[in-house]
Amino acid sequence: MMKYRNKYIATAVAGGTVIGAAYILPREAFQAFVLGWLFLIPVAVAVFLAYGLREYMKDRNNRIMVSIRPSDAMKAIARREAELQREKELLYEELSKGVKR
């Protein structure tokens, strides 16, 4: 608790200043609040989005592409899948012809 004492004090002072300003100068405090919501927050969002895009583009250049040559087993599996697909299409054709009759 004592470790963050200065942060707590600074937060309390900042909060007290904002509350005091809203009490003493309500119109100006409301204008500052509206200014923050209308301009400062969207600007902060745009800055963070631009920063994220820059980091993404920088990271994208460092990716490693791995290509795998198909082995004989992989080719055999692909051939078998193609045969099964052809058999499936033939069965669908036969079933659809049988239903039309």
N, C-alpha and C positions, 0 to 999 in steps of 0.2 A: 504494500500500500504506500509506503514511504518512497518507494522507487519512482512512482509516477506522480509524486506530489506537485511538482512544477506544472505538469500537464493539467492536473485537476484545477490548480489555481488559475492558469491561463484560460481554461475553458470557462470557469466561473466568472472571470473578469469579462471575457468576450460576451458571454450570455447576459451578464448584468448590463453591459453597455448596450446591447441590442434591446433588451427589455426597457432600460431607462430611456433610450432614444425613442422607442415606440410610445412611452408614457409622456415624455416631454414634447416630442415633435411627431405627432401621429401621422400627419399628412406626408411628411418627408420620409418617414419610416415605411409607410405603405408604398410610396413611389419607389423607394429603393428595393422593396420586396418584389414589386411588379417588374422593375427593371431586371432584377436577378432572374426571375422566372422566364421573362420574355427574351432576354438577350444572353445573359451569362451562361445559363445552363445549356442552351442549344450550342453556343460557341464551345463550351467544354466538351459536349458530346462530339461535335465535329472534330475537335482536336484529338480526342481519344480514338475516334474512328480512323483518322488519317495516320495516327501513330501505329495503330494495329495493322493497317494496310501496308505501311512501310515495313514493319517487322515481318509480316507475312511474305512480302515480295523478297525481302532479304533472305528469309529462311528457305523459300522455294528454290532459290538458285543453288542451295547446298544439298539438295536431295540426291540420293543415289538411286539410279534406275538399275534394276536387276532383271536380266532377261534369262529365261530358262529354255534350253533346247529340249524339245520333246524326246523322251526316250522311246525305245521300242514298246515297252509296256504301256506308256501313255498313248502311243499311236494305236495299239491294239484295243485299248479301252475306248478310244474315240471311234474306231471302226465299229466296235460292237454297239456303241450308243447310236451310231448312224443306222445300223441294221435294225435295231429295235425301233427307231423312229419310223423307218420305212414300213416295217411290219405293222406298227400302230396305225399309220395312215391307210394302209391297205385294209385293215380291219374296219376302220371308220367308213371307208368307201363301201365295203361289202354290207355293213350294217345300214348305211344310209340308203343303199339300193334296195335292200330287203324291206325297209320301212316304207318306201315309196310304192311298192307293189300293192 
